[in-house]
Amino acid sequence: MFRYLWYCSSHCTSTTWCISSSEFSSDFKGMKGYLQNQFPIPSFPALTGFDVAGVVVAVGDGVTRLQVGNAVWASLPTQQGGKPLVMGAYAQYAVIPEAKVGLAPSNLNPLELASMPVVAITGLQALQSLGVKQGDKVLVVGGSGGTGSCAIQIAKRLGAHVTTTCSKKNMDFCKSLGADECIDYHEHWEDQATDVDGVYDCIGETGICSKSNKVLKDGGKFVSIAAWADFFQHKWERGVSGTMLQMDSTNAKTLETLQDMFENGEIKAATTKVFKLENIVDALKEGAKGHTVGKIVIEID
């Protein structure tokens, strides 16, 4: 039997027992020290994990939006008052301010809920950064992973024509999400995609910026969550602009928007593997291999 606890406070003294969490690529990248500028670890030993899903059982003073019994989801904040925070979703309890928590989509099960906050928030904010609108051509580099699979669906909901890169074995999966075209990432996708309005890079492969510059139309936009080294060495041309996305999980409005999308059937969760908390090392090793379809979930009971 799952146990749940959520103690929410508008003064950042909230706690939740999360029934599940999800493996996120930044977890094992952070363990290797690759993301100290993006997600600095303030102290050791450090807990990892971003995504949580659970049920509220208690609330703090000043909490008005959430109440005991609410099913909720959230992405743990990485900063508070400009100072880095240790995450800690791979645990039975987590502390989160009310403003960073959303009511869970009613049509997702607990494991699906735990797999979605970071990737769905990131996908939505990336497409908002690109300014995607009806009729745009969007390229998602790495469409079969967590945020890529969400971005495909959200871009289609916005009325875009979506092309994605993935392996041949994952093309059917990406098309099931709504992708109009799939390009084998082993091939030169930069020679196949043309006249693109926006590129969302989920991979950070070598040369991604120059490749994207080639496929983007004049004035097109590029956004990435992974191309840190390549991005700052690249010079954009023809009015093309680029952005490195820093996901903002602080606004519950974003989760409300995503809640509506899930409940209206505009997005579906893509969870592929579930690991018990005691097997979390195996989960991280699986995620570190790359080429994951959907999300890996950590079940806590």
C-alpha positions, 0 to 999 in steps of 0.5 A, spaced: 500 500 500 502 506 498 503 512 503 503 519 501 505 525 505 504 533 502 506 538 507 505 545 503 507 552 505 507 558 502 513 560 506 517 554 503 516 549 508 512 544 505 513 536 505 511 531 500 511 523 500 512 521 493 510 515 491 514 515 485 520 519 481 523 519 475 530 518 472 533 524 469 539 525 465 541 531 469 542 526 475 547 522 472 551 528 468 551 531 475 554 526 478 559 526 474 560 533 475 558 536 468 553 540 470 556 544 476 554 551 472 547 549 471 545 545 477 551 546 482 551 542 488 551 546 495 553 540 499 555 533 500 552 527 501 547 530 496 540 527 494 538 527 487 532 527 483 527 532 480 520 529 479 515 527 484 508 525 484 504 524 491 498 526 495 497 532 500 496 530 507 498 536 511 499 543 509 502 549 512 500 556 514 498 560 508 496 555 503 490 556 500 490 553 493 492 545 495 488 541 501 489 534 504 487 529 499 489 533 493 493 528 488 499 533 485 505 533 481 512 537 481 519 538 479 523 540 485 526 547 485 534 547 483 534 554 487 531 558 492 533 566 493 538 565 488 542 559 492 542 552 489 538 547 492 539 539 493 534 536 489 532 529 493 526 526 489 529 519 490 526 519 497 520 518 501 519 525 503 520 532 499 519 539 501 516 544 496 513 551 496 505 551 494 507 555 488 511 550 485 506 544 485 500 543 480 494 538 481 495 532 477 492 530 471 486 525 473 487 521 467 495 519 469 497 513 473 502 515 479 508 512 475 506 516 469 505 522 473 512 522 476 515 521 469 512 527 466 514 534 470 521 536 468 520 533 461 513 536 459 515 543 463 521 543 459 518 541 452 513 546 453 518 552 455 522 550 449 517 551 444 514 557 447 522 560 447 521 558 439 515 562 439 511 556 435 505 557 432 500 554 427 503 552 420 511 552 423 516 547 421 519 544 427 525 540 428 526 536 434 533 533 435 532 527 439 524 525 439 524 519 442 526 521 449 523 524 455 522 531 453 523 530 445 517 525 446 513 531 449 515 536 445 513 532 439 506 532 442 506 539 444 508 542 437 503 538 434 498 541 438 500 548 437 499 546 429 506 545 427 509 540 422 514 536 426 520 533 424 524 529 428 531 525 429 531 518 432 533 511 431 530 507 425 527 502 431 524 508 434 520 511 428 514 508 429 514 510 436 515 518 434 510 517 429 505 515 434 506 521 438 504 525 431 511 526 428 510 528 421 517 526 418 522 522 422 530 522 420 535 516 422 540 520 426 545 516 424 544 519 417 546 527 415 539 530 418 542 537 416 542 535 409 534 532 409 531 537 413 530 544 410 527 551 411 525 550 418 522 555 423 525 552 429 529 547 432 529 544 439 535 540 441 534 535 446 541 531 445 547 536 444 551 532 439 557 535 436 556 540 431 549 541 433 549 549 432 552 549 425 547 543 423 541 547 425 544 553 422 544 550 416 537 547 416 533 553 419 530 559 415 533 566 415 531 569 422 529 562 425 530 560 432 534 554 436 533 552 443 537 547 446 537 543 453 544 540 452 549 543 447 553 547 452 560 547 449 558 547 442 553 553 443 558 558 446 563 557 440 558 558 435 556 564 431 549 564 428 548 567 421 542 570 417 538 572 423 538 566 426 538 566 433 539 561 439 538 560 446 540 555 452 534 553 455 534 554 463 527 550 465 523 554 470 519 550 474 517 555 479 510 557 476 504 552 477 501 556 471 505 551 467 503 545 470 496 547 470 497 548 462 500 541 462 494 538 466 489 541 461 493 538 455 494 531 458 486 531 460 484 533 454 488 527 450 493 532 447 499 529 450 500 522 453 505 519 458 511 515 455 514 511 460 518 505 458 521 502 464 520 502 472 525 500 477 524 500 485 528 505 489 532 499 492 534 498 484 536 506 483 543 504 481 540 500 475 536 505 473 541 510 473 546 505 469 540 504 464 539 512 463 546 513 462 546 508 456 542 514 452 537 512 447 532 511 452 525 511 449 520 515 454 522 516 461 525 511 466 521 511 473 523 510 480 517 507 484 517 508 492 513 504 496 
